[in-house]
Every structure is written in C-alpha cells, then in structure tokens.
Amino acid sequence: MDRVHQLQVLVAVAETGGFARAGARLRISPPAVTRAISALEARLGARLFNRTTRTVRPTEAGLRLLERARRLLADLETAEREAAGERAAPTGHLTLTASVTFGRWALAPAVRAFLGLHPGVTASLVLVDRVVNLVEEGVDVAVRIGQLPDSDLVARRLGEIRRVLVASPAYLRTRGAPASPARLREHAVIAFTGLQAGREWSFSEGGRRVGVAVVPRLVVNDALAALDAAEAGEGITVALSYLVAERIAAGRLVPVLGRFAPAPAPVQLVHPHARLVAPKVRAFVDFAAPRLAAAIAALPPIPERPAGPRRPARATRA
C-alpha cells in the first residue's frame, strides 16, 4: 500500500477524530481508512490510535508520527508545486457551502463563473441553513455570516450585512408600527428559524443588547417564505439586508424599528487552516472574494423609519 496514502489517512483521522469522517474528507470508504491505518500500525509495530465507541484519539506514538507526517506531506506538496511551476492551473474537486439564500444570490454565480475559467476543476455546492464543520464534512470553502468562533479558520472579509425587521405597508396601516422592541408582543410575528432559531429576538438599545421574547404566529424554515408572508400583510419578520433590499426599494416592504437594529454582521469567506493551501482553494478565494464583496457593497442602503408608532387606520361605519 502507498506509504504517502497511509500518512494522508493518518492525518485525516487525527484531524477529523473519526474513521468515517476521515473517509468523507479523502473521498474513500471507511473500510479503506481502516485498512490503511491497520497496515501502517502493522509495519511500525505500534498502535497509533486509541478507539472507543465515541472517540478516536492518537496514542503517544501516533502523535509523534503525526507531527512528522504533516511535515513530510507539506514538503511533498511544496516540491510538487515547485516542479509543476506557479503557472499550473488549479485542478481537482472543490466543495463549497453557504446558507441557502446567500448561496443562491451570490455564491452560486461565482462558482459557475470560476468553473468556466478552470476546466480542470469540478465543484459541489452545499447550501444549508446551518453551520457546517468544514473539517469533519470535507468542505474546502464556506461563506460565514457573523462572528467566527473557530480559531482554526482562515478568513477573507467580504463586507457587512444588517438584520432588518420588515412588514408590508398594508399591515402597518392596519396595525401600526411598534414603537419599541418590547411592543412586538402586540404584533403578529413571522419567524425564520435559520436566522432566529429561538423565541428571543435581539436588538440594540443605548449601546447594549436587548432580548425580546416573541410568540410567532407563523414559523418557517425558509427565508423567502417568511418574506412572502410579510409582504402579504400577515405580520412582521426579520431578514438579512441582501434579501429585502429590492422589496424595500420597490415599496413592497417597509423597515421597522430601524434604530434598534443590532450591529451589522461581518460576511467572510473561510477555509480550514493549513500550512499550504491547495491551489484550487487559493484560486477560488482570490477569484470569488472581490466579486462577493462587490455584490455586498452594491446593495442599496436600507432606509431607517422613525421608531415612533404609526396610527392604525380608523374604522369607518358602513
């Protein structure tokens, strides 16, 4: 069995913490991962991993070999890259992820344009409204909206996006606009689980975070369905600015509680940290980052409405 392959499997198992996850990263079956580690252990005469039903952790011998394996693989990649020359075109399979709406709006067009320029690259685009573990799920590049808790990710900042509360003009004529976040309790609320997973919505008041408990009349797991319901006059919902800018500009939705909006969320293009970044990843990040940043910067500004209440229309007798 190829010794380089065995070392690649060793590193993947150690970094993902499991044989199945290592197989997903390397795109080989779990039995193939087991065979590679077993062959490596047999040749060295040492156990490299302690395995339980829940965890896979390197032994002391495994940790020593892991450090050297990473250096050897990095040196091999450097040698191959130098031999191929810097002009070598990126090749291989690229796996990318983003939220469903951001992916449709901006990432998917960037991926299609990149593939058009690099015929040696194929791509999988995974659009899901959850935070994907890049290492465990074998993802090369992701778009993240919000602060990054992961210290092992390399990030390229693209811009900022705001959270905006919106309702239709018809709804506001009938029910009035809430004067403060606390008055949301008096209104019909439409919740999108991908943006506000709980029943507490966050606002900023006097420089401090304020949480307001809401009881949604409608809960959906699709942002566009929530916006369609709000546009139909069924209540107030919250969305990211890139989704509502066009509807607001057209007058179909109106922002509310603008001065209580939380700070804008950063948008970043991220990939796992590595000593050497694969050419396909580096090429995509360099290609896509300025295009995504330009799309965010081109969004029309969201106007702020006065926070004071708007009087509902008076009922008239027939």
ABEGO torsion letter per residue (X at the ends): XBAAAAAAAAAAAAAAGBAAAAAAAAGBBAAAAAAAAAAAAAAAGBBABBBBAABBBBBAAAAAAAAAAAAAAAAAAAAAAAAAEAABBBBEBBBBBBBAAAAAAAAAAAAAAAAAABAABBBBBBBBBBBBBAAAAGBABBBBBEBBABAABBBBBAEBBBBBBBBBAAAAAAAEBBABAAAAAABBBBBBAAABABABBBBBBGGBBBBBBBBBABBBABAAAAAAAAAAGAEBBBBBAAAAAAAAAAGABBBBGAAABBBBBBBBBBBBBBABBBAAAAAAAAAAAAAAAAAAAABBBBBBBBABBBBBBBBBBX
